[in-house]
């Protein structure tokens, strides 16, 4: 394993002349220490206690589990010694002020996919690094910046092996944690998502609640050869954003978590600042694309700290085709309400 460059060596080669650039690298070093600790406790599973035990309700109304809180605490402790002025965490109602004179801010989901804790399926940490506009900036000024303002983004996936996926804005890099010495080593560079795909990830149990555009796309994928795409599609669903993103970064595909008609899902379900934006940056830096279906994710102007949003990302050409469904370009008579499988003319 000594032939693989370490994360520290990678950061050393990325040394920046500007103060903000140097601060980003230092923050990444501090965050790395927290990710290692989270990885080790995840690896212990039930030996570390009931990590899936419900504790509280977080800012979004979701149940906090024991591991959610542990991961949050590890991260805040690490960032107190970093160049981060503010931290916005999924597990805290409001932004946490560390030192407003520092140059950076971090938006983070300490533990994505916590519903999978007891099943030993992949879970992860997702983070976004933003510039702090200044010591007099309000929390709104700091965090309600569009995704294009991100200086760096990444996630750490805790699965059969722990992997850090990371971008400084010039490509998406992957680092695998060496279990012998707990050091992240560079194992994939210049990640590229194939433009086309025949694999998609969506929770099909919600199909009856979807908008027509999503249902039409889904129906065409399921139809296979007779459908508009004229290809045989495979469907995947892990219910862990980092796991879905990781698969797509490795072999292509698309992920859809659209808004729907259910109460609480009308504006989407995933959080813009610490889920959609960092994943969108990583995907676009790997030649993929991320959208709401109607707008590029990284250009969405945030309105709230814990704002929810639809998220669709993956292979660029396939995502563009999904946007066409939203624009009504693929709504043929065969899928209109009159001619649908249970429509007026197709009982």
WODA-V921208 format. One record per pair of residues at least 12 apart in sequence whose ideal C-beta (glycine too) atoms are under 10 Angstrom apart, sorted by the first residue. I is the first residue (numbers start at 1). J is the second residue. Records with the same first field share a line. If there is no record, write none. Layout:
I=J ; J
//
This chain:
1=176 ; 178 ; 179 ; 180 ; 181 ; 183 ; 185 ; 187
2=178 ; 185
3=185
4=175 ; 176 ; 178 ; 183 ; 184 ; 185 ; 186 ; 187
5=175 ; 184 ; 185 ; 186 ; 187 ; 189
6=175 ; 178 ; 181 ; 183 ; 184 ; 185 ; 186
7=28 ; 29 ; 32 ; 164 ; 166 ; 173 ; 175 ; 176 ; 177 ; 183 ; 184 ; 185 ; 186
8=25 ; 28 ; 29 ; 32 ; 183 ; 184
9=183 ; 185 ; 186
10=25 ; 28 ; 166 ; 168 ; 173 ; 175 ; 184 ; 185 ; 186 ; 189
11=24 ; 25 ; 26 ; 28 ; 29 ; 32 ; 166 ; 168
12=25
14=28 ; 168 ; 170 ; 173
16=168
18=103
19=83 ; 103
20=83 ; 103 ; 104 ; 131 ; 132 ; 151
21=103 ; 151 ; 152 ; 168
22=83 ; 103
23=82 ; 83 ; 84 ; 102 ; 103 ; 104 ; 129 ; 131 ; 132 ; 151
24=83 ; 103 ; 104 ; 129 ; 131 ; 151 ; 152 ; 168 ; 169
25=83 ; 152 ; 168
26=81 ; 82 ; 83 ; 84 ; 104
27=78 ; 79 ; 81 ; 82 ; 83 ; 84 ; 102 ; 103 ; 104 ; 105 ; 106 ; 127 ; 129 ; 151 ; 152
28=82 ; 127 ; 129 ; 152 ; 154 ; 164 ; 166 ; 168
29=78 ; 81 ; 82
30=75 ; 77 ; 78 ; 79 ; 80 ; 81 ; 82 ; 83 ; 84 ; 106
31=74 ; 75 ; 78 ; 79 ; 82 ; 84 ; 106 ; 108 ; 125 ; 127 ; 129 ; 152 ; 154 ; 156 ; 164 ; 166
32=78 ; 156 ; 164 ; 166 ; 175 ; 177 ; 182 ; 183 ; 184
33=74 ; 75 ; 77 ; 78 ; 81 ; 82 ; 182
34=71 ; 72 ; 73 ; 74 ; 75 ; 76 ; 77 ; 78 ; 79 ; 82 ; 108 ; 110 ; 125 ; 127 ; 156
35=71 ; 74 ; 75 ; 78 ; 124 ; 125 ; 127 ; 154 ; 155 ; 156 ; 158 ; 162 ; 164 ; 177 ; 184
36=74 ; 78 ; 156 ; 162 ; 164 ; 177 ; 182 ; 183 ; 184
37=70 ; 71 ; 73 ; 74 ; 75 ; 77 ; 78 ; 182
38=67 ; 70 ; 71 ; 72 ; 74 ; 75 ; 110 ; 111 ; 123 ; 124 ; 125 ; 156 ; 158 ; 162
39=124 ; 125 ; 156 ; 157 ; 158 ; 161 ; 162 ; 163 ; 164 ; 177 ; 179 ; 182 ; 184
40=158 ; 162 ; 177 ; 179 ; 182
41=66 ; 67 ; 70 ; 71 ; 74 ; 158
42=67 ; 70 ; 71 ; 111 ; 117 ; 120 ; 122 ; 123 ; 124 ; 156 ; 158 ; 159 ; 162
43=158 ; 162 ; 179
45=117 ; 118 ; 120
46=117 ; 118 ; 120
48=66 ; 67 ; 70
49=66 ; 67 ; 70
50=65 ; 66 ; 67 ; 117 ; 118
51=65 ; 66 ; 67 ; 68 ; 69 ; 70 ; 71 ; 111 ; 114 ; 117 ; 118 ; 123
52=65 ; 66 ; 67 ; 68 ; 114 ; 115 ; 116 ; 117 ; 118 ; 119
53=65 ; 66 ; 67 ; 117 ; 118
54=66 ; 68
55=67 ; 68 ; 69 ; 70 ; 91
56=68 ; 69 ; 91
58=72 ; 89 ; 90 ; 91 ; 92 ; 93 ; 306
59=88 ; 89 ; 90 ; 91 ; 92 ; 93 ; 94 ; 271 ; 305 ; 306
60=90 ; 91 ; 93 ; 264 ; 269 ; 271 ; 306 ; 307 ; 308
61=264 ; 306
62=90 ; 91 ; 114 ; 115
63=114 ; 115
64=90 ; 91 ; 111 ; 114
65=111 ; 114 ; 115 ; 117 ; 118
66=114 ; 117
67=110 ; 111 ; 114 ; 117 ; 118 ; 123
68=89 ; 90 ; 91 ; 109 ; 110 ; 111 ; 112 ; 114 ; 117
69=91 ; 110 ; 111
70=110 ; 111
71=89 ; 90 ; 91 ; 108 ; 109 ; 110 ; 111 ; 112 ; 114 ; 123 ; 124 ; 125 ; 158
72=87 ; 89 ; 90 ; 91 ; 92 ; 96 ; 108 ; 109 ; 110 ; 111 ; 125
73=89 ; 91 ; 110
74=110 ; 125
75=87 ; 89 ; 91 ; 106 ; 108 ; 109 ; 110 ; 111 ; 125 ; 127
76=89 ; 91 ; 92 ; 96 ; 98 ; 106 ; 108 ; 110
79=96 ; 98 ; 102 ; 104 ; 105 ; 106 ; 108 ; 127
80=96 ; 98 ; 99
81=98
82=98 ; 99 ; 102 ; 104 ; 106
83=98 ; 99 ; 101 ; 102 ; 103 ; 104 ; 105 ; 106 ; 129 ; 132
84=96 ; 98 ; 99 ; 102 ; 103 ; 104 ; 105 ; 106 ; 108 ; 129 ; 130 ; 132
85=97 ; 98 ; 99 ; 100 ; 101 ; 102 ; 103 ; 104 ; 105 ; 106 ; 130 ; 131 ; 132 ; 133 ; 134 ; 135 ; 137 ; 139 ; 142
86=98 ; 99 ; 100 ; 102 ; 104 ; 105 ; 106 ; 107 ; 130 ; 132 ; 137 ; 139 ; 142 ; 143
87=104 ; 105 ; 106 ; 107 ; 108 ; 110 ; 127 ; 143
88=105 ; 106 ; 107 ; 108 ; 109 ; 128 ; 130 ; 139 ; 142 ; 143 ; 271 ; 273 ; 274 ; 305 ; 306
89=106 ; 107 ; 108 ; 109 ; 110 ; 127 ; 274 ; 305 ; 306
90=107 ; 108 ; 109 ; 110 ; 111 ; 112 ; 114 ; 126 ; 271 ; 273 ; 274 ; 275 ; 305 ; 306
91=108 ; 109 ; 110 ; 111
92=108 ; 110 ; 305 ; 306
93=305 ; 306
94=139 ; 305 ; 306
95=107 ; 138 ; 139 ; 140 ; 142 ; 143 ; 305
96=139
97=139 ; 142
99=132 ; 135
100=132 ; 134 ; 135 ; 136 ; 137 ; 138 ; 139 ; 142
101=132 ; 134 ; 135
102=132 ; 135
103=131 ; 132 ; 133 ; 134 ; 135 ; 151
104=129 ; 130 ; 131 ; 132 ; 142 ; 151 ; 152
105=128 ; 129 ; 130 ; 131 ; 132 ; 133 ; 137 ; 139 ; 141 ; 142 ; 143 ; 145 ; 151
106=127 ; 128 ; 129 ; 130 ; 143 ; 152 ; 274
107=126 ; 127 ; 128 ; 129 ; 130 ; 142 ; 143 ; 145 ; 150 ; 153 ; 271 ; 272 ; 273 ; 274 ; 275 ; 277 ; 278 ; 302 ; 305
108=125 ; 126 ; 127 ; 128 ; 129 ; 155 ; 273 ; 274 ; 275 ; 278
109=124 ; 125 ; 126 ; 127 ; 128 ; 155 ; 241 ; 242 ; 270 ; 271 ; 273 ; 274 ; 275 ; 278
110=124 ; 125 ; 126 ; 127 ; 274
111=123 ; 124 ; 125 ; 126 ; 158 ; 242
112=124 ; 125 ; 126 ; 155 ; 156 ; 157 ; 158 ; 240 ; 241 ; 242 ; 243 ; 245 ; 270 ; 271 ; 274 ; 275 ; 279
113=126 ; 157 ; 158 ; 238 ; 239 ; 240 ; 241 ; 242 ; 243 ; 244
114=240
115=239 ; 240
116=238 ; 239 ; 240 ; 243
119=239 ; 240
120=159 ; 160
121=159 ; 238 ; 239 ; 240 ; 243
122=157 ; 158 ; 159 ; 160 ; 162 ; 163 ; 238 ; 240 ; 242 ; 243 ; 244 ; 246 ; 247
123=156 ; 157 ; 158 ; 159 ; 240 ; 241 ; 242 ; 243
124=154 ; 155 ; 156 ; 157 ; 158 ; 159 ; 162 ; 163 ; 164 ; 165 ; 240 ; 241 ; 242 ; 243 ; 245 ; 246
125=154 ; 155 ; 156 ; 157 ; 158 ; 164 ; 242 ; 274
126=153 ; 154 ; 155 ; 156 ; 157 ; 165 ; 241 ; 242 ; 245 ; 270 ; 271 ; 274 ; 275 ; 276 ; 277 ; 278 ; 279 ; 282
127=152 ; 153 ; 154 ; 155 ; 156 ; 166 ; 274 ; 278
128=143 ; 145 ; 147 ; 149 ; 150 ; 151 ; 152 ; 153 ; 154 ; 155 ; 272 ; 273 ; 274 ; 275 ; 276 ; 277 ; 278 ; 279 ; 280 ; 281
129=150 ; 151 ; 152 ; 153 ; 154 ; 168 ; 278 ; 281
130=142 ; 143 ; 144 ; 145 ; 147 ; 149 ; 150 ; 151 ; 152 ; 153 ; 273 ; 277
131=145 ; 149 ; 150 ; 151
133=145 ; 149
139=305
140=302 ; 303 ; 304 ; 305
142=305
143=273 ; 274 ; 302 ; 304 ; 305
144=272 ; 273 ; 301 ; 302 ; 303 ; 304 ; 305 ; 307
145=273 ; 277 ; 301 ; 302
146=272 ; 277 ; 296 ; 297 ; 298 ; 299 ; 300 ; 301 ; 302
147=272 ; 273 ; 276 ; 277 ; 278 ; 279 ; 280 ; 281 ; 284 ; 290 ; 296 ; 297 ; 298 ; 299 ; 300 ; 301 ; 302
148=277 ; 280 ; 281 ; 284 ; 296 ; 297 ; 298 ; 299 ; 300
149=277 ; 298
150=167 ; 168 ; 169 ; 273 ; 277 ; 278 ; 280 ; 281 ; 298
151=167 ; 168 ; 169 ; 281
152=166 ; 167 ; 168 ; 169 ; 278 ; 281
153=165 ; 166 ; 167 ; 168 ; 169 ; 172 ; 274 ; 277 ; 278 ; 279 ; 280 ; 281 ; 282 ; 283 ; 285
154=166 ; 167 ; 168 ; 172 ; 173 ; 174 ; 175 ; 278 ; 279 ; 281 ; 282
155=241 ; 242 ; 243 ; 245 ; 246 ; 249 ; 275 ; 278 ; 279 ; 282
156=175 ; 177 ; 184 ; 242
157=174 ; 240 ; 241 ; 242 ; 243 ; 245 ; 246
158=177 ; 240 ; 242 ; 243
159=240 ; 242 ; 243 ; 246
161=176 ; 177 ; 178 ; 179 ; 187
162=175 ; 176 ; 177 ; 178 ; 179 ; 182 ; 184
163=175 ; 176 ; 177 ; 184 ; 187 ; 188 ; 242 ; 246
164=176 ; 177 ; 184 ; 185 ; 186 ; 187
165=188 ; 191 ; 242 ; 245 ; 246 ; 249 ; 278 ; 279 ; 282 ; 286
166=184 ; 186 ; 282 ; 285
167=191 ; 278 ; 281 ; 282 ; 283 ; 284 ; 285 ; 286
168=285
169=281 ; 284 ; 285
170=190 ; 285
171=189 ; 190 ; 191 ; 192 ; 282 ; 285 ; 286 ; 287
172=188 ; 189 ; 190 ; 191 ; 192 ; 193 ; 249 ; 281 ; 282 ; 283 ; 284 ; 285 ; 286 ; 287 ; 288
173=186 ; 187 ; 188 ; 189 ; 190 ; 191 ; 282 ; 285 ; 286
174=186 ; 187 ; 188 ; 189 ; 191 ; 246 ; 249 ; 250 ; 286
175=187 ; 188
176=188
188=249 ; 250
190=285 ; 286 ; 287
191=249 ; 250 ; 282 ; 283 ; 285 ; 286 ; 287 ; 288
192=249 ; 252 ; 285 ; 286 ; 287 ; 288
193=248 ; 249 ; 250 ; 251 ; 252 ; 253 ; 254 ; 282 ; 283 ; 284 ; 285 ; 286 ; 287 ; 288 ; 289 ; 313 ; 314 ; 315 ; 316 ; 318 ; 319
194=248 ; 251 ; 252 ; 253 ; 287 ; 288 ; 314 ; 315 ; 316 ; 317 ; 318
195=252 ; 287 ; 288 ; 289 ; 315 ; 316 ; 317 ; 318 ; 319 ; 320
196=231 ; 252 ; 315 ; 316 ; 317 ; 318 ; 321
197=231 ; 233 ; 234 ; 248 ; 251 ; 252 ; 253 ; 254 ; 288 ; 314 ; 315 ; 316 ; 317 ; 318 ; 319
198=221 ; 224 ; 229 ; 231 ; 232 ; 233 ; 234 ; 252 ; 253 ; 254 ; 315 ; 318
199=221 ; 233 ; 234 ; 235 ; 236 ; 247 ; 248 ; 251 ; 252 ; 253 ; 254 ; 255 ; 314 ; 315 ; 318
200=217 ; 218 ; 221 ; 222 ; 233 ; 234 ; 235 ; 236 ; 237 ; 248 ; 253 ; 254 ; 255 ; 256 ; 312 ; 314 ; 315 ; 318 ; 322
201=234 ; 235 ; 236 ; 237 ; 238 ; 239 ; 243 ; 244 ; 245 ; 247 ; 248 ; 253 ; 254 ; 255 ; 256 ; 257 ; 313 ; 314
202=214 ; 217 ; 218 ; 221 ; 235 ; 236 ; 237 ; 244 ; 254 ; 255 ; 256 ; 257 ; 258 ; 312
203=235 ; 237 ; 239 ; 256 ; 257 ; 258 ; 260 ; 269
204=218 ; 222 ; 235 ; 237
205=237
206=257 ; 258 ; 260 ; 261 ; 262 ; 265 ; 269
207=219 ; 222 ; 260
208=260 ; 261 ; 262
209=258 ; 259 ; 260 ; 261 ; 262 ; 265
210=256 ; 258 ; 259 ; 260 ; 261
211=258 ; 259 ; 260 ; 261 ; 293 ; 310 ; 325 ; 326
212=325 ; 326 ; 328 ; 331 ; 335 ; 336 ; 337 ; 340
213=258 ; 293 ; 294 ; 322 ; 323 ; 324 ; 325 ; 326 ; 327 ; 328 ; 329 ; 330 ; 331
214=256 ; 258 ; 259 ; 260 ; 293 ; 310 ; 312 ; 322 ; 325 ; 326
215=258 ; 260 ; 325 ; 335 ; 340
216=228 ; 322 ; 325 ; 326 ; 328 ; 330 ; 331 ; 332 ; 334 ; 335 ; 336 ; 340
217=229 ; 254 ; 256 ; 258 ; 293 ; 312 ; 318 ; 321 ; 322 ; 324 ; 325 ; 326 ; 330 ; 335
218=233 ; 235 ; 256 ; 258 ; 325
219=334 ; 335 ; 340 ; 341
220=233 ; 321 ; 325 ; 330 ; 332 ; 334 ; 335
221=233 ; 234 ; 235 ; 254 ; 318
222=235
223=334 ; 335
226=334
227=334 ; 335
228=321 ; 325 ; 330 ; 332 ; 334 ; 335
229=318 ; 321 ; 330
233=253 ; 254 ; 318
234=253
235=253
236=248 ; 253 ; 254 ; 255
237=255 ; 256
238=255
241=255 ; 257 ; 270 ; 271 ; 275 ; 276 ; 279 ; 311 ; 313
242=275 ; 279
244=256 ; 257 ; 279 ; 311 ; 313 ; 314
245=275 ; 278 ; 279 ; 280 ; 282 ; 283 ; 286 ; 288 ; 290 ; 313 ; 314
246=282
247=314
248=279 ; 282 ; 283 ; 286 ; 288 ; 313 ; 314 ; 315
249=279 ; 282 ; 283 ; 285 ; 286 ; 288 ; 314
250=286
251=315
252=286 ; 288 ; 314 ; 315 ; 316 ; 318
253=288 ; 313 ; 314 ; 315 ; 318
254=288 ; 289 ; 312 ; 313 ; 314 ; 315 ; 316 ; 317 ; 318 ; 319 ; 321 ; 322
255=279 ; 283 ; 290 ; 311 ; 312 ; 313 ; 314 ; 319
256=293 ; 310 ; 311 ; 312 ; 313 ; 314 ; 319 ; 322
257=269 ; 270 ; 275 ; 276 ; 308 ; 309 ; 310 ; 311 ; 312 ; 313
258=292 ; 293 ; 310 ; 311 ; 312 ; 322 ; 326
259=292 ; 293 ; 308 ; 309 ; 310 ; 311
260=310
264=308
265=308 ; 310
266=308
267=292 ; 307 ; 308 ; 309 ; 310
268=292 ; 293 ; 307 ; 308 ; 309 ; 310 ; 311 ; 312
269=308 ; 309 ; 310 ; 311
270=297 ; 307 ; 308 ; 309 ; 310 ; 311
271=302 ; 304 ; 305 ; 306 ; 307 ; 308 ; 309 ; 311
272=292 ; 297 ; 300 ; 301 ; 302 ; 303 ; 304 ; 305 ; 306 ; 307 ; 308 ; 309 ; 310 ; 311
273=302 ; 304 ; 305 ; 306 ; 307 ; 309
274=305 ; 306
275=308 ; 309 ; 311
276=290 ; 292 ; 297 ; 298 ; 300 ; 302 ; 307 ; 308 ; 309 ; 310 ; 311 ; 312 ; 313
277=290 ; 297 ; 298 ; 300 ; 302 ; 309 ; 311
279=297 ; 311 ; 313
280=296 ; 297 ; 298 ; 299 ; 300 ; 311 ; 313
281=297 ; 298
282=313
283=297 ; 298 ; 313 ; 314 ; 315 ; 316 ; 319
284=296 ; 297 ; 298 ; 313 ; 316
286=316
287=315 ; 316
288=313 ; 314 ; 315 ; 316 ; 318 ; 319
289=312 ; 313 ; 314 ; 315 ; 316 ; 317 ; 318 ; 319 ; 320 ; 322 ; 323
290=311 ; 312 ; 313 ; 314 ; 316 ; 319
291=310 ; 311 ; 312 ; 313 ; 314 ; 319 ; 320 ; 322 ; 323 ; 326
292=309 ; 310 ; 311 ; 312 ; 323 ; 326
293=310 ; 311 ; 312 ; 319 ; 322 ; 323 ; 325 ; 326 ; 327
294=310 ; 312 ; 323 ; 326 ; 327
295=309 ; 310 ; 323 ; 326
296=323
297=309 ; 310 ; 311 ; 312 ; 313
310=326
312=326
333=345
334=346
//
